[in-house]
Amino acid sequence: MRSFGAVSWSPHASPPRSLERPDRAWRGWSQVPRCLQRYSAAVTHGEEHTVSEIRLDSYEAHFAARTRGMAASEIRALFAVANRPEVVSLAGGMPFLSALDLDAVGDLARQVIAEEGSVALQYGGGQGHAPLREQLAHVMDHEGVPAHADELVVTTGGQQALDLTAKLLCNPGDVVLAEGPSYVGALSAFSAYEAEVMHVPMDGDGIAPDVLAERLGRIRASGRRPKFLYTVPNHQNPAGVSLSEGRRQQLAEIAAREDLLIVEDNPYGLLDFKGEMRTALRSLVPERTIYIGTLSKIFSPGIRVGWIAAPGPLREKFVLLKEAADLCQSNLTQLLANRWLSTQDWQGLIEAFRDGHRERSDAMLSELTAEMPEGSTWNIPAGGFFVWLSLPPGMDARELLPKALNARVAYVPGAAFFADGSGGEHMRLSYCYPTPDRIREGVRRLGSVVRTEAELRDAMYGEHH
Ligand SMILES: Cc1ncc(COP(=O)(O)O)c(C=O)c1O
C-alpha cells in the first residue's frame, strides 16, 4: 500500500494560512485557472457569452456583505464540462443507481398518492413526518447509533442540515474547525455565514486529536471561540479515510473537556466494503454532538431526505430554523421514503451498493498502480466513494485540469477542499458513478496526462529538480 503524501498529511504541518494570510482566503471560482474558466464558460454558454459580459458590478451594491466570498464552487463549474458524454468523469459524487429497482419505487410512489394522497400533497410539520422519523431511527440503529424518532429533524438532504447548523451557531468571524481536506459543500455552507474555517490535518487514521487540542488552545488564547468541529468520520469526503476507534475516544474526551460541539456528518458509514461499523461520536458524547444523516447515498439523492439528531435545546431551534427556511420538508418525498424503508429490503440495496462500489474501487486502484508515475501516492479506501491522490512533487492539480479535460477525463482539484486554498498537489477521484470499464479508461487517460507532465518536468528541470 502506498502512503499519503508527506506534506499536507503530517499532523505537524504548519498552521492554516487563512489565519495568518487573509489574502489567501478561498475565493472559489476566481481561483480556477483563467483558461479553464474560459473553457467552461464557452462550453456552457457558447462563445458569444463570455465571462466578461456578465455585468456583476451593477448589482454589487445590493448584495448582503455575507455573499462577498460566494462564487460557484470548482465542482459546479466543472460539471458543465465533466458531464459531456465523451468525458470520463471521476469528479462527481453521485451514487450509481443501477442497483435501485425503479419499478418498485414507481409502485410505491403510486401507492403513496392513492392511499395517502391527502397527506402527501399537503403541508407537514417542521420536525418532519413522524413515521419517517421512526424509520430513520431504525437506519441509525442498523449502524449501531442510538436515536429516538423524537430526537430527529428531517431536512432537505444532509446539505440543508449543514446550512441550518451554521445558521444556528455561527456569527461572522467565528472559527469553525474542520478536517483538512473537508467536504466542499460544508465549506460553502460555513462561509455563507461568514465563519472562518481552520483546518486540522488528517492522516490515514483521520483527524489528528493532538493538533486539534493545540488549535483549540490557540483560538481561545486569541480571545475567539471555536464554534464547533466539523467531521466526516467514516470514509471521508474527499480523503476516503475513517477515524480510528482510539481517536474517536480522544475526540470525545476533548469535546467533553473543552465544551466543544461536534458536527458528525455521516453519509457513508453504512457503505463500508466489508460491512464493518464504527463507533459514532454521537454514541460517545451525545450531549455535545449534532449528528447528520442522509438517504442520498443509500437510497436516492433525488429524494432529498436527510436528518439531524441533536440534544433537545438544539433540536427545538433546528425546527424553528427549518420552518423559517421552507416551512416543512416535502411530504411527498417523506412518505415515499417512509414506504421504501418500511416495506422494502433497503438493507439488501445497501449491500448491492457496497459490492458495486468495491468493484469500482478495485478497478480504479489496479489501474492507478499500472498507470501512475513514480512519486504519486493514494489511499486504499475501505468504503465510501473516494480516492485521494497526491501528485508527484511540484505538480499542481488545478494547473493540470485543462490538460486532463482535453484528454477527456475529469477530477476535482484538491484545493477545492481547503478553505485556505492549499492542497494544490492533491486531487479527488470518485469511483462511485462510472462503470468499472469507464473508470479504467478514465484512469488510463489521467495516467497519460500525469506521465507526460512528469516527463516534461524532468526534461526541463532535470530528474531531481
Ligand atoms: C460529506 C457529505 N456531507 C453531506 C453531503 C450532502 O448530501 P445530501 O445533501 O445529498 O444528503 C455530501 C454529498 O456528497 C457529503 O459527501
The ligand as an SDF file (V2000), in Angstrom:
LIG
                    3D

 16 16  0  0  0  0  0  0  0  0999 V2000
  -19.7740   14.5690    3.4980 C   0  0  0  0  0  0  0  0  0  0  0  0
  -21.0530   14.9640    2.8480 C   0  0  0  0  0  0  0  0  0  0  0  0
  -21.9710   15.6030    3.5580 N   0  0  0  0  0  0  0  0  0  0  0  0
  -23.1410   15.9740    3.0370 C   0  0  0  0  0  0  0  0  0  0  0  0
  -23.4260   15.7170    1.7070 C   0  0  0  0  0  0  0  0  0  0  0  0
  -24.7440   16.2110    1.1720 C   0  0  0  0  0  0  0  0  0  0  0  0
  -25.5360   15.1990    0.7440 O   0  0  0  0  0  0  0  0  0  0  0  0
  -27.1100   15.3250    0.6140 P   0  0  0  0  0  0  0  0  0  0  0  0
  -27.4960   16.7560    0.7530 O   0  0  0  0  0  0  0  0  0  0  0  0
  -27.4330   14.7720   -0.7300 O   0  0  0  0  0  0  0  0  0  0  0  0
  -27.6650   14.4890    1.7280 O   0  0  0  0  0  0  0  0  0  0  0  0
  -22.4840   15.0550    0.9090 C   0  0  0  0  0  0  0  0  0  0  0  0
  -22.7490   14.8040   -0.5230 C   0  0  0  0  0  0  0  0  0  0  0  0
  -21.9020   14.4440   -1.2910 O   0  0  0  0  0  0  0  0  0  0  0  0
  -21.2770   14.6510    1.5060 C   0  0  0  0  0  0  0  0  0  0  0  0
  -20.3350   13.9830    0.8330 O   0  0  0  0  0  0  0  0  0  0  0  0
  1  2  1  0
  2  3  1  0
  2 15  2  0
  3  4  2  0
  4  5  1  0
  5  6  1  0
  5 12  2  0
  6  7  1  0
  7  8  1  0
  8  9  2  0
  8 10  1  0
  8 11  1  0
 12 13  1  0
 12 15  1  0
 13 14  2  0
 15 16  1  0
M  END
$$$$
